[in-house]
Amino acid sequence: MRALSLTVLALHVAACGGLDNTPLRFGVIRGVVKEPTADSLVFVEEAPTRHSRPGADGRFELTSVPQGEVTLVVLASPLRAERQRVSVGGAMVAELGSVGAAAGVPVEFEVSVPSRQRREGAVFEVAGVPLSQRVERGEVQLALPSGCLPVRVSLRGLGDVEREVCVERERREVRFALPPPDGSPGREGCPVTGCDDGYTCRSSGACE
């Protein structure tokens, strides 16, 4: 009788929220990116805050991933990228083994500025996750998996632009045109960005 009473009490407390079962609603994803680069990135498409940059050996671990079916996005290199469905169990580890071997769609992203402002400080984000690639001459090259992903580019002094980028099989070039400066915070223009060599910063925020 005592054992039965304790069981009923435990069920009652759980039903009333007295037991913290939060860990049971999340799991872990582990894997190894094949031939990783310094710019490799892995994230959960449904919860991009769950992301990881693999180590030199390609190993990565994503913690606190919501249980259920999720989509893992692997940006392995400028030529390899893939999506992979993963079943995540509560308080369990999903071991994937090797990922990121599939060929992606090469994409060249370019930042267009109004009037010769410097672009080296531009930051690219895929699904809200900043890329680590250095922006050379306002360009970044990487591979995306087939389908659509939100991509955002921002530059201190000229604001930001976001758009949905969809790819299939053909190489793509995507240009992001940043708005002209207007003197408002975040849109000051060349007093913040600086100008390309040979150009002078004007009070309007333009380079001439």
C-alpha positions in Angstrom: 0.0 0.0 0.0 2.9 2.4 0.9 4.6 1.7 -2.5 1.3 2.3 -4.3 0.9 5.6 -2.5 4.4 6.8 -3.4 3.8 5.9 -7.1 0.5 7.9 -7.2 2.3 10.9 -5.5 5.1 10.8 -8.0 2.7 10.8 -10.9 0.7 13.6 -9.4 3.8 15.8 -8.9 5.0 15.1 -12.5 1.5 16.1 -13.8 1.6 19.3 -11.9 5.0 20.2 -13.2 6.8 19.5 -10.0 9.5 17.4 -11.7 11.9 19.1 -14.1 11.9 17.0 -17.3 13.6 19.7 -19.4 16.6 17.6 -20.2 14.3 14.9 -21.6 13.2 17.4 -24.3 16.7 17.9 -25.8 19.4 15.7 -27.2 22.9 15.9 -28.7 24.2 15.5 -32.3 27.8 14.4 -32.9 29.6 13.8 -36.1 32.7 14.4 -38.1 33.0 16.8 -41.1 34.9 15.2 -43.9 38.0 17.2 -44.8 37.1 20.3 -42.8 38.3 23.8 -43.5 38.8 26.7 -41.2 35.4 28.0 -42.4 33.4 24.8 -42.0 30.0 25.3 -40.2 27.3 23.0 -39.0 23.9 24.1 -37.7 20.4 22.9 -37.1 18.1 24.6 -39.6 15.1 24.7 -37.3 17.2 26.1 -34.4 20.2 27.9 -35.9 21.5 28.9 -32.5 22.5 25.3 -32.2 25.6 25.5 -34.4 29.2 24.5 -34.3 32.5 25.1 -36.1 34.3 21.7 -36.3 37.7 21.3 -34.9 40.8 20.6 -37.0 39.9 16.9 -36.9 36.4 17.6 -38.2 34.6 16.6 -35.0 31.6 18.7 -33.8 29.0 18.4 -31.1 25.6 20.2 -31.0 24.0 20.2 -27.5 20.5 21.2 -26.4 19.0 20.2 -29.8 15.1 19.9 -29.6 14.0 16.3 -29.7 12.3 15.0 -32.9 13.2 15.2 -36.6 15.6 18.1 -37.4 17.6 19.1 -40.4 21.3 19.4 -40.1 22.9 21.8 -42.5 26.6 21.2 -43.2 28.6 23.9 -44.9 31.8 21.9 -45.3 33.9 23.9 -47.9 33.5 26.1 -51.0 32.5 23.0 -52.9 30.8 20.7 -50.4 27.5 21.3 -48.5 24.5 19.1 -47.6 21.3 18.8 -45.6 20.7 15.7 -43.5 17.6 14.7 -41.5 18.5 13.6 -38.0 16.2 12.0 -35.4 17.1 13.4 -32.0 16.0 11.6 -28.9 15.5 13.3 -25.5 18.6 13.1 -23.3 20.2 10.9 -26.0 23.2 11.3 -28.4 22.7 11.0 -32.1 26.1 9.8 -33.6 26.2 10.6 -37.3 29.7 9.6 -38.3 31.2 11.3 -41.3 29.1 14.1 -43.0 29.8 16.9 -45.5 31.1 14.8 -48.4 28.3 15.7 -50.8 28.8 18.3 -53.5 27.0 21.6 -52.9 26.1 24.4 -55.2 29.0 27.0 -55.4 27.7 30.5 -54.7 29.6 33.7 -55.0 28.2 36.5 -52.7 29.1 40.1 -53.4 28.5 43.2 -51.3 27.6 46.3 -53.4 28.1 49.7 -51.7 26.7 53.0 -52.8 29.9 55.0 -53.5 33.3 53.2 -53.0 33.0 52.7 -49.2 35.3 50.0 -48.0 33.7 46.6 -47.8 36.2 44.5 -45.8 34.2 44.8 -42.6 31.1 43.1 -44.1 29.7 40.1 -42.3 27.7 37.4 -43.9 25.2 35.3 -42.0 23.4 32.1 -43.1 20.2 31.4 -41.2 21.4 33.9 -38.6 24.8 32.2 -38.1 27.8 34.5 -38.9 30.3 33.0 -41.4 33.9 33.1 -40.4 35.1 33.8 -44.0 37.1 37.0 -44.4 35.4 39.3 -47.0 38.0 39.9 -49.8 37.1 42.8 -52.1 33.5 42.5 -50.9 33.1 38.9 -51.9 32.7 35.5 -50.2 32.5 32.1 -51.9 30.9 29.0 -50.3 28.7 26.1 -51.3 25.1 25.8 -50.2 22.9 22.7 -50.2 20.0 22.6 -52.7 17.0 24.5 -51.4 16.6 27.9 -49.8 18.3 29.5 -46.8 18.1 33.1 -45.5 21.3 35.0 -46.0 22.1 38.4 -44.5 25.0 40.8 -45.1 25.7 43.7 -42.8 28.4 46.4 -42.8 28.9 48.9 -40.0 28.0 52.3 -41.3 25.8 51.1 -44.1 23.2 48.8 -42.4 22.2 45.4 -43.6 20.2 43.5 -46.3 18.6 40.0 -45.9 17.1 37.8 -48.6 16.2 34.2 -49.2 18.8 32.5 -51.4 17.6 29.5 -53.3 19.9 27.2 -55.3 19.5 24.0 -57.3 22.4 22.7 -59.3 24.0 25.6 -61.2 26.7 27.9 -59.8 25.2 31.2 -58.7 26.3 34.8 -58.2 24.3 36.8 -55.6 24.7 40.5 -55.0 23.6 42.4 -51.9 23.2 46.1 -52.5 23.5 48.0 -49.2 21.5 51.2 -48.9 23.1 54.7 -49.2 24.0 56.5 -46.0 21.5 58.9 -44.5 23.3 60.0 -41.3 21.2 57.9 -39.0 22.9 55.5 -36.4 24.3 52.5 -38.4 23.9 54.4 -41.7 26.7 57.0 -41.3 28.6 55.9 -44.4 32.3 56.5 -45.0 33.1 58.1 -41.6 32.6 54.5 -40.3 33.5 52.3 -43.3 36.3 54.4 -44.7 36.8 54.8 -48.5 38.7 52.8 -51.1 42.1 54.0 -52.0 42.1 57.2 -54.0 38.7 58.4 -52.8 37.8 61.0 -50.2 35.1 60.8 -47.5 32.4 63.5 -47.8 30.1 64.9 -45.1 27.2 63.1 -46.8 28.8 59.7 -46.1 29.7 59.1 -49.7 33.2 58.6 -51.1 34.2 60.7 -54.1 
